Amino acid sequence: MKRVAISTLGCKTNQFESAAMVEQLKAAGYSVVPFSEQSDIYIINSCTVTARTDAETRRLIRRARRLNPESRIIATGCYAQVAPGELEQMPELDCVLGNQEKQNISALLESGTHSVSNIAATSLAEPLKLTSFAEHTRAFLQIQNGCNSFCAYCIVPYARGRSRSVAPNDVLHGMRDLAGNGFKEIVLTGIHLGAYGLDLPEPVSLTDLVKKIDDENIVPRLRIGSVEPNEVSDELLSLMARSKSICPHLHLPLQSGSDSVLQRMGRGYSSAMFRELVAKIASATPDAFIGADVIAGFPGETDTEFNETVRLLEELPFSDLHVFPYSKRSGTRAAGMPEHISPHLVTERAARLRAIAVEKKRTFLQRFFGRKLDVLVQQFDKSKGLCRGISRNYLTVSFKGSAALINSEVSVRIINADGSGCSGEIAAA
């Protein structure tokens, strides 16, 4: 039995696709081992959102060759999709496979040829089959792929193709499979989740789908991935507020708090609209975790524009922020824009935004001191006697417990909150 190891970079969609590849490879008779171990075959499922993730892919390829000089090394994922020629020049690499090729990874793994199909010509979302997940309590389910937006800074539409949705019945079938195999929380994922269903022969919306899942009560906890600010409907917020299964958690790609920068980026909303949306979320679900993405140092970003972003972030009740220093991506509109910011200033601005993120998270965590949270237990550290899990509103919580509590939801009273998570004790019934 040949051994295969997979390393995954990037988003939840990539994590889902790696899990689907693992399942496919096991069914084909391969033994899947950790990437740190010696293996016959190494697969790097790459990301290309930033130059840093490209560099990390190359580093992992070289690491795999050092782990086993006789191994076969394959690169797939978004970097492999948009820059196959760049990767093919690496002497350590044996094969480059595109994103579509993940559907048939077990057959292509040892074919000896590079294969990167034209993803822009793909119009259907073939659901990747997945009934298990490496994490035994929470699973991701890909319901949509691709993006039609072509924001100025983003390479993803070139790596993922046009927006295409998994049919609602296929999504429901996937949900039932995962729930039937014991998963207590399922996270809906996609590249452009808010565009779900618009491309189907009988168009539906993300809210329509979430309502179907909620009505059927398939899984105890349903979490929604990142949704564009202008695609969070009042109906979705109302559904989240009254549902017993939909987790109070939204991640919003803000990118900038400056209207002029948002316009140059090609984003379809204003800072005022975003401010109104966050107020609606906080009103509908007061304890919701509200996360956001923000880019530091977009081309031409002036001190005034940057300060507009700082002011918006400081004023709104965010729970955490993902800060990305602007990264020039060849082929995007932003790459050809004038007035690119110096790397030093980009780093400086990103550091200031991350400092705001730390303070926002600390404030949000401390809000729950003395309160009870329902925690899905994911791990047990035998040496410390500590359980660790995640609350419905996305807080990491640890408490004294036992291994028997793994994959159960426990009411925990929060007694301490630091910068990264909370600790507590099992609440009395």
N, C-alpha and C positions, 0 to 999 in steps of 0.2 A: 504494500500500500504506500503510494507516494505521499510525501508530506508537502503541504502548501501553507504558506503564511501570507496574511494580508495586513497591510498598514493603510489606514484611512486618514485622509486630510480633508478639512473643510466642513461643509454643512451637513445638516441632518439628512438631506437627500442622499448624499454620498454615504453616510452611515447606514441608511436603509439599504442602499444598493450593495454595499459590502456584505451586509447580513444576508441578502438574497443570494449573493455569489457564494457565500459560505454554505448555505443550504443546498445550492445546486451542485457544488463541488463534493460535498459529503454524499449526495445521492449518486454521484458518478464514481464513488469509490475512493476518493482522496481523504487523507487524514489532515485536518486543519489544525495547525499548531501556532503558538504565539510568534510574532515577528522577531522576537529576540532570540529564538532558538534556531538551530541549524535546520534548514529545510531544503527540499529538492527544488521547490518552485517558490519564488517570492512575487507577490502582486502589490504594486503601489497604486492605490486609488487616489489620484492626484486632484488638487484644487489649483485654480489659477486666478483667484480673485486679486491677489497682490503679488509683487515680485518676490516677497518673502516666502509665500507658499510654493512658488516655482522653485526657489532655491532649496526648500525643505524636501521637495520631491527628488531633486538631484542628489541631495545628501542621503536620503533613504536608499536610493538605487546603489550608491557607492557602499553604503553600510551593508546592504544585502550581499554584495559581491565579496566583502570581507568576511561575512559570516560563513559563506560557503562558496569558494571560488569555482566550484563545479556546478553550481545551481543554475536554474533558468530564471531570468528576471524579466517581468512584464510590467509595463506602465500602462495604466488606463485612467479614465476620469477626464476632467476638464482640461488640464494642461496637455494631456495626450491628444485631446480632441482638437485644440486650437493651434498647437505647435508640435505636430508629430515629427517634422523634420529636425527640429532642434533637439528632441530627445533621441532620435535615431542616430545622431552623431556621437552619443555617449558610448564608449567602448564597453562599458559594464552592462549595457542593456541589450537584451535579446529580442524583445518584441514590444510593439506599441499597438494598443487596441483602443478604439474610440468608446464613447459613452454607449452607443447603441450595441456595441459588441458585448457588453456586460450580460445582455440577454442570453448569450450563448457561450459564456466563458469556458465552460467545461470542454466544449468541442474545439475551441480556438487556442486553448492554453498551450498545447504542444504542437501547433500546426507549423510553426517555423516561419510564418509570414506576418508582416505588419498588416493591420486591417483597421482603417478609420473611415467609416461611411460618411456620406454627406448628410449631416444631421439636420441641416436647413430644409431638406426635402422630406423629412419625416413629419407626417401629419396626424398619426395616431399614437396614443399612449397605450402600449401593451403592458398590462400590469405585471410587474415582477412578482412571482409567487414567493410568499414568505409566511411560514407558520410558526417560526421560532425566532428568538433574538438572543444575542450574547448576554445582554442584561436580562435577567429572568423575571423582572417585575414590570418594566416599562418597555414598550415596543414602538417603533416608528412605522407609519404606514404612508407610503408615497401615493398621493392621489392626483398629482399634477406634475408636469415637467415642462421646461422651456419657458421662454418669455418673449413677448412682442414689444416691450417698451423701449429698448435700446437707449437707456439713459446714457448721458455723455461719457461717464467714467467707466461704464460697465462692460466687461468682456463676456459675461455670462450668456447672453442670447446667442453668441457665436459658438459657445461651448455646449449649449443645451438645446438649441433649435427653437422653433416656434412653440407657443403655448399649446399644450394638449392635455386633455383631462382623462382620467380613468372613469369609466361609466359608473354611475351610482350603484348599480347592482353589484358590480365587481368590487367596489369599495366596501359595501356592506358585507359581501362574502369574505373579503380579507379581514374585516373587523371581527366577524364571527369566528373565523379560524384562530385568530390570535387570542381572542377572549376564551375560546374553548380550550386553548392550550395553557390557560392559567394567568395570562397577563391582566393585571388590574388597572393599568393605565396605557392608553394608546395615544400617540402624538401624530396628528395629521401633518404631513409635510409636503412641500412643493417648492418649486423655484419662484413661481408667482402665484401664491395660493389664492389671492383674492380674485384671480381670473378663472378660478375653477368653474368648469361647466359651460363657459360661454362658447366654446368651440364644439360642443356636442351636437348631434343631429337634432335633439330636443333640448335646447339650452336650459340649464338650471344654474343656481348660484351656490356659492359656498354656504350661505345661510340655509338654503334649501337642504343641502346635504347634511349639515350639522343637525338640523331639526329632525331629519329622518333617523340619524344615529341616536339622537337623544330620545326620540319617541319610542324607539325599539328597546332602549335601555340595555344596549349590548354590553357595555363595559362600565365598571364603577366610576372610572375617571377618564374623561376625554380632554385632551389638550390640543389647542390650535397653534400651529407654528406662526411664523412671521407673516403679517398681513400689511399691505400698503395702506398708508393713512387714509387715502381717499376711497378705500374699498372696505372700510369697517362701517357696516350699515347700522342704523338705529335698531333694525330688527335683530341683528346679530347680538348687539349689546343687551337688548331686552331678553333675548333667549338665554344668554349667559347669566343674566341676573336672576332668572327664575329657575334655572336648571339645577338639578341635584348632581349631575355628572360632569358638566362642562367646567373645567378649572378656571378660576378667575385670574387669567394670565394672558396678556397680549404683548407681542413684540412688534414695534413699529419702526420701519426704516425711515427715520427722519432725514438724515444725511446733512442737513444744514438748517440753522435757524434764521438765515438771511434770505429774504425774498429774491434778491438779485442773484445770489448764488444758486438758489433752487431753480430759477429760470434758466440759468446757464447750464445747469445739470440736466434739464429736461424733465424735472419732476412736476407732477400735475396737481400741486396744491401750494398753498401759501402758509406762512408761519401763523397767521391768524386762524386759518382753518385747522391747523394742527393743534393750536392752543385750545380751540373749541372742542376738538375731538377728545383731548386728554381730560378736559372738564367733564365731558359726557361719561367717559369711562369711570372716572373717580366718583361720579354721582350714582351711576348704575350699580357699580360694584366697588364700594369704598375700600375694601382690602385687597383689590386686584394688584398683582405685580405688573407694572408697566415698564417694559424695557424699550430701548431704542438704539438704532445704529446711527452713528454720526461720523462724518469724514472731516479730517483736519487738513487744511492746506490745499483745497481745490484750486486749480489754476486761476490766477487773478484775484484770489481772496484777499481783500484789503484788511487792514486792522479794524476798520469800522464794521465790515461784514463779519469778521471773526467775533468781534465783541457782541454783535447781534445774536450770534449762536450761543455764546457764553451766557448772555442775559436770559434767553429763552430756556436754556437748560437749568439755570439756577432757579428760575421762577416756577417751573412746572414740577409736579410731584412724581418724578421718575423713581423707579426702584433700582435701576442699574442702567448702565450705558455700555455699548460695545463701540470703542473708539478705533477708527481705522485711519492711519496716516495715508493721505492720497498716494496712490501708486499708479504710475503711468503705464497704461496698457496699450500696446501697439494695435492699431485697427479701430480704436474708439475715437469719438469726436474730440474728447478732452485731450487726447495725446497731441493733437495738432493745434490746440489753443495757445494763445500767447500768454506771457507772464506766469510761467510756472514758478512756484514758490521754491526757495532754496531748501534743500533737505534739512538743514539745521533749524530753520524756522518751522517747517512742517513738524519736526520732532518736538520742538518747544511747544507748539500749539496742541499737539496730541497729548503731551504730558499735562497741560493745564486742563484739558477736557477729562482726562483720566482722574485727575484730582477731584473734579466735580463728581465723577461717577462714584468714587470711593465714599464721599460724603453722602451722596444720595442713598447708596446702599446701606450705610451705617444708620441713617435716619429711618429708613424703611424697616430695617430689622428691629430697631429699638421700639418701634411702635407696638410690637407684639409681646413685649415683656409682661409676664403675668397672665397672658391669655392662652387659651387652648387652641391647638392646631391639629388637624387630622393629617397624620404622617404615614406615607406608604414606605414601609421598611424595605430597604434595598440591600443592606449589608450588615454583617455582624462581625465585630472585631473581638475575637475570643480573648486575646491578651489583655484587652482593656475592659471587656464586658460591655462594650458599647454597641448599640444599634445606630444605624445612620440611614436617613431617608429623606424624602422630599414632601413638603406640604402641598396642598392643592394650589396655593398661591406662590409656589416655586421657591420656597425657602428650604435650605439644607438644614436639617435638624438632627442632632445626636442626643441619645439618652441611654441610661442603663436598661439593659434588657437581655434577651436571649436569642439564639439562632432560630428558635421556634417561631419568632415573630416575623421572619423574612417573608415578604409578599403579603403581609396583612396591613390593614390601615389601623393605626393606633392613635388615640387621643393623647396628645402630649402638652403639658403646661410648660411654657417657655420661662426659664429662670435666668438665662443669660444670653446676650447677643453681642457678637464681636463683628469685625469687618467682613467676615466671609460666611458666617452662618450662625445658627442658634443652638443652644443646648437646653434640655429640659428634663422633665420627669413624667412618667406615665401618670395621666390624670385619673383621679378616683372616679369611678362610675357614678 
